[in-house]
Amino acid sequence: MINSGKKDPLVIGNVIGDVLDQFIQTANFRVMYNNKEITTGSELKPSVVAKEPRVEIRGHDMRTLYTLVMVDPDAPSPSNPTKREHLHWLVTDIPETTNASFGNEIVCYESPQPTAGIHRFVFVLFRQSVRQTVYAPGWRQNFNTRDFLQLYNLGDPVAALFFNCQRESGCGGRR
């Protein structure tokens, strides 16, 4: 994914590699916390992301459905991500032209609360070929986006973005 000679922020932020393989973005979606749209690589505080964001999928065909996955590949800390990927949210059957609240929430939103270092929180969008039953994993830690997309035959992602977040108070550094 290289656009107009600039390096893709998903590559620079190691989302491509740690969470996803290379893909071509073919869908357009927005993630908004407190009515403020975030951009890939944004720095957000835990207090800003405490409540579930509004995720809008742009398009023109309500029959087209999407699955949204939100993970933290840096859990419990970027230097020792033994719980990579921590699943923060999973919503299926989101109709194009609407937002995630119109979908089927499989795993409820868990607000980011990083305790050590700067964490990446990644939103990945998949276009569904069919409506299907998706089961919640038994736990949130060690979720694997690549395994999930294979299990449910979702194909390549159609869009992704991430933001950075770290503990709000005290010191912590990269750890």
Backbone torsions as a table, in degrees:
resi	resn	phi	psi	omega
1	MET	NA	88.8	175.8
2	ILE	-118.7	128.2	-179.5
3	ASN	-123.5	130.7	178.4
4	SER	44.0	43.2	174.3
5	GLY	78.5	-5.5	179.4
6	LYS	-94.3	146.2	177.5
7	LYS	-73.8	141.4	-178.8
8	ASP	-67.1	129.1	178.7
9	PRO	-61.3	-25.4	177.0
10	LEU	-68.6	-30.6	176.6
11	VAL	-76.6	-47.4	-179.9
12	ILE	-59.1	-41.1	-179.7
13	GLY	-82.3	6.4	179.3
14	ASN	60.8	20.1	172.7
15	VAL	-68.3	-43.3	170.4
16	ILE	-73.2	115.4	-175.3
17	GLY	120.5	-62.9	-177.7
18	ASP	-75.1	-36.9	-174.6
19	VAL	-118.0	-43.7	-173.2
20	LEU	-126.4	158.2	168.5
21	ASP	-89.4	167.0	177.9
22	GLN	-54.6	138.9	177.2
23	PHE	-150.5	166.5	177.8
24	ILE	-105.9	125.7	-179.7
25	GLN	-71.6	121.5	-178.4
26	THR	-124.5	-0.5	178.3
27	ALA	-125.8	162.3	-177.9
28	ASN	-123.8	120.7	176.7
29	PHE	-139.1	157.3	179.6
30	ARG	-124.3	142.5	175.0
31	VAL	-118.4	124.9	-177.5
32	MET	-128.2	128.8	171.5
33	TYR	-108.6	127.4	179.5
34	ASN	52.6	43.8	179.1
35	ASN	62.6	17.6	177.1
36	LYS	-114.8	120.2	-179.4
37	GLU	-70.4	135.7	177.3
38	ILE	-96.7	153.5	176.0
39	THR	-116.2	157.5	-179.2
40	THR	-58.1	128.6	179.8
41	GLY	89.8	0.5	178.2
42	SER	-56.5	151.6	173.9
43	GLU	-103.6	118.1	-179.5
44	LEU	-125.6	146.3	178.6
45	LYS	-87.9	151.7	178.2
46	PRO	-53.3	-35.5	-179.3
47	SER	-65.9	-28.8	-179.8
48	VAL	-75.6	-31.4	-175.6
49	VAL	-104.6	17.3	-177.3
50	ALA	-64.2	-37.6	-179.1
51	LYS	-100.5	149.4	179.5
52	GLU	-49.2	133.6	179.8
53	PRO	-78.5	166.0	170.7
54	ARG	-93.8	123.2	179.3
55	VAL	-115.3	114.1	-178.2
56	GLU	-107.0	135.0	176.9
57	ILE	-109.0	120.1	-178.6
58	ARG	-85.8	152.4	179.3
59	GLY	156.4	-161.8	-176.5
60	HIS	-142.0	6.7	-176.9
61	ASP	-126.9	101.2	-178.0
62	MET	-64.6	-12.3	178.6
63	ARG	-79.0	-16.3	177.9
64	THR	-81.5	126.8	-176.0
65	LEU	-112.9	152.6	-178.2
66	TYR	-132.1	156.3	171.7
67	THR	-116.4	135.0	179.3
68	LEU	-115.4	130.8	176.9
69	VAL	-123.5	135.6	173.9
70	MET	-123.8	123.4	-177.9
71	VAL	-133.5	158.6	172.1
72	ASP	-114.7	105.1	179.9
73	PRO	-78.8	1.4	-175.5
74	ASP	-111.6	20.1	-177.9
75	ALA	-84.8	139.4	-4.2
76	PRO	-82.5	-16.3	175.7
77	SER	-148.4	150.1	-179.3
78	PRO	-58.1	-31.3	-178.9
79	SER	-81.5	-15.6	-179.8
80	ASN	-145.8	70.6	-174.0
81	PRO	-80.5	59.5	-175.4
82	THR	-68.5	-15.9	178.6
83	LYS	-107.9	15.1	178.1
84	ARG	-56.8	134.4	-13.0
85	GLU	-94.7	135.6	176.4
86	HIS	-87.4	123.1	-177.6
87	LEU	-80.8	120.2	-179.8
88	HIS	-101.6	-21.8	-176.3
89	TRP	-168.2	141.8	176.4
90	LEU	-145.3	118.9	-179.4
91	VAL	-131.8	131.4	178.5
92	THR	-115.7	171.6	173.6
93	ASP	56.1	40.3	177.4
94	ILE	-86.0	117.6	179.5
95	PRO	-70.8	139.1	173.9
96	GLU	-56.7	148.7	-177.8
97	THR	81.4	-0.7	-178.8
98	THR	-119.1	-158.1	176.8
99	ASN	-130.0	174.0	-173.2
100	ALA	-59.2	-24.0	-179.7
101	SER	-66.9	-15.2	177.3
102	PHE	-87.9	-6.2	-178.8
103	GLY	-89.9	-171.8	-179.7
104	ASN	-105.9	106.0	-177.4
105	GLU	-76.2	112.6	-178.7
106	ILE	-87.8	-43.6	176.5
107	VAL	-126.7	121.5	-175.7
108	CYS	-67.4	156.1	-178.2
109	TYR	-62.9	130.9	174.2
110	GLU	-117.0	120.6	-175.9
111	SER	-67.4	140.3	178.0
112	PRO	-63.0	130.3	177.1
113	GLN	-138.1	63.8	-178.2
114	PRO	-62.7	137.5	-179.1
115	THR	-102.1	-26.0	-179.0
116	ALA	-142.2	130.6	174.6
117	GLY	77.1	-176.9	180.0
118	ILE	-98.1	120.8	-178.2
119	HIS	-103.2	147.5	171.9
120	ARG	-97.8	133.5	175.3
121	PHE	-115.9	118.5	-168.3
122	VAL	-110.4	128.9	172.1
123	PHE	-103.3	127.7	178.5
124	VAL	-124.8	134.3	-179.4
125	LEU	-115.6	131.1	177.1
126	PHE	-119.4	140.3	173.8
127	ARG	-87.0	127.5	179.7
128	GLN	-85.4	140.6	175.4
129	SER	-86.4	-27.4	178.5
130	VAL	-145.2	161.3	171.3
131	ARG	-81.1	128.3	-178.3
132	GLN	-145.0	160.9	177.3
133	THR	-78.5	125.9	177.3
134	VAL	-116.0	131.1	-178.3
135	TYR	-97.7	142.1	176.2
136	ALA	-68.3	135.3	175.2
137	PRO	-64.8	159.0	-177.5
138	GLY	-68.0	-18.1	-179.9
139	TRP	-154.4	164.0	-177.6
140	ARG	-88.1	-33.8	-176.3
141	GLN	-73.9	151.9	178.9
142	ASN	60.5	28.2	170.1
143	PHE	-66.2	150.2	179.4
144	ASN	-130.9	110.7	-177.2
145	THR	-59.5	-42.1	179.8
146	ARG	-62.4	-44.2	178.4
147	ASP	-64.4	-39.6	-179.7
148	PHE	-61.4	-46.6	-177.8
149	LEU	-66.4	-31.9	176.4
150	GLN	-72.2	-43.8	-179.0
151	LEU	-57.1	-41.3	-177.4
152	TYR	-102.4	12.3	174.4
153	ASN	53.0	47.3	-176.1
154	LEU	-85.2	-17.0	-177.1
155	GLY	76.5	-169.1	-178.7
156	ASP	-67.4	153.4	172.9
157	PRO	-60.5	157.3	176.3
158	VAL	-110.9	-13.3	176.4
159	ALA	-166.7	154.4	176.9
160	ALA	-159.4	153.6	170.4
161	LEU	-156.7	164.4	178.9
162	PHE	-145.2	159.2	170.8
163	PHE	-129.1	159.7	177.3
164	ASN	-101.3	147.0	-178.5
165	CYS	-151.8	140.6	175.2
166	GLN	-140.2	166.1	-180.0
167	ARG	-52.2	139.7	-173.7
168	GLU	-75.7	-37.0	-174.9
169	SER	-121.1	162.3	178.1
170	GLY	78.7	-176.4	178.7
171	CYS	-97.9	169.2	-178.7
172	GLY	-173.8	-35.7	179.6
173	GLY	56.2	-155.7	-177.2
174	ARG	-80.7	-35.5	-174.6
175	ARG	33.8	NA	NA
